[in-house]
Amino acid sequence: MWSESAQMEPQCFEETVNHPVYAKEWIMAIQEEYESLMKNGTWELVELPPGKNLVTCKWVFKAKHDANGNIVRFKARLVARGFAQACGIDYFETYVPVAKLTMYRVIFALAALEQWEIHGMDVISAYLLGILDEEIYMVQPEGFVKTGMKRNLVCRILRSLYGLKQEARVWNQNIPAFLIKISFVRSGADPCLYVDTKRNIYITIWVDDLLIAGMNRRDIANVKGQLAGEFEMKDLGELKHFLGMKISRTNNKISIDQGGYICQVLERYEMSNSKPVSTPLAPGARLAKASDLSSDVDSKLYQGILGSNMYGMLCTSPDLAFPIEQLSQFSSNPANTHFQAGKRAMRYLQGMQTTGPTYNGEITGPIQGYCDADYGAGEDRKSISGYVFLLGCAAISRQAKKQTTVAQSTVE
């Protein structure tokens, strides 16, 4: 179970120093983050030039948990309030990709079939490694305000900082260039998958988390050494926990589940003691628009439940695809029937905490795909189509989606 103290993450700097349980740990985390910022030369103290925009900042605190929900690390981050940045002055392009979750499942399936090893690496303070082209000024962080001969000093940010609009983009431009330099090639199927065909090694990028898969442990160690020589990295060894997923390996099988994440979500919505159900949507249920436009259901709460279910579906619960397709149509104005259906999906997750796809390396064969659709069964007569692709006897890709047009025949 997740203890109450584990959930008590400070919301501001003052709460941190007065935390009833983990004050010492949070203060150490703040000091560690500040020293990292200074080591990387993230800013220099200057007077604010006339007419320049000034961005504020805040400390953000997060307790890192393992797959079982136990606290393993206290993390403090200084975050710039990027909403104060002016487009075209403080930033320009912001888009940055991450690896597709489908790609991770494909790698898990192939690792089971080909007996690959899967390792992980975490880039320490990744967003601080990129050098900014724009001229951005920020107030000094709480707890570390310095004054000198000239008062009202501010930070001129030299390197990318968490919270800035362009933070992820600046970082993402760094590591691909290095991977290409050490003989990796970017995949055309996923812009965050890099392949070294000579060493048969695959690397995926999810912000600052790297997954490294390959058959030869010596080659993997060599790549790790190259990465650690260029960036400050934390070696996670053989991957056991990634993006909220627990990865278990037994013989020729690889299983993934989200027990820790599901437990956290159920506690967040006060459903830890709810009774599990065997199906995510009531059999034969058809959800329709609310007849009363002034529904008393909290739409923010409904959207939160929907989003939590959706992340479970995207990672380890493909059987939630159709319920999510149904529930997401009413997120702007949910009725009580929609809210109860969303809670039922949560109760389904309650019984699936340690269950997820298991990729069996002993079952070889090509990828299998299945596709089907109803025939205009909804109110608007648009069909709902779905597909699933299997590799290693488990799902790697799936979708349930309402079609954009009304079809008048099966062929159409």
Secondary structure, 3 states (H helix, E strand, C coil): CCCCHHHCCCCCHHHHHCCCCCHHHHHHHHHHHHHHHHHCCCEEEEECCCCCCEECEEEEEEEEECCCCCEEEEEEEEEECHHHCCECCCECCCCCCCCCHHHHHHHHHHHHHHCCEEEEEEECCHHHCCEEEEEEEECCCCCCCCCCCCCCEEEEEEECCCCCCCHHHHHHCCHHHHHHHCCCEECCCCCCEEEECCCCEEEEEECCEEEEEECCHHHHHHHHHHHHHHCCEEEEEECCEECCEEEEEECCEEEEECHHHHHHHHHHCCCCCCCCCCCCCCCCCCCCCCCCCCCCCCHHHHHHHHHHHHHHHHHCCHHHHHHHHHHHHHCCCCCHHHHHHHHHHHHHHHCCCCCCCEEECCCCCCCEEEEEECCCCCCCCCCEEEEEEEECCEEEEEEEEECCCCCCCCCC
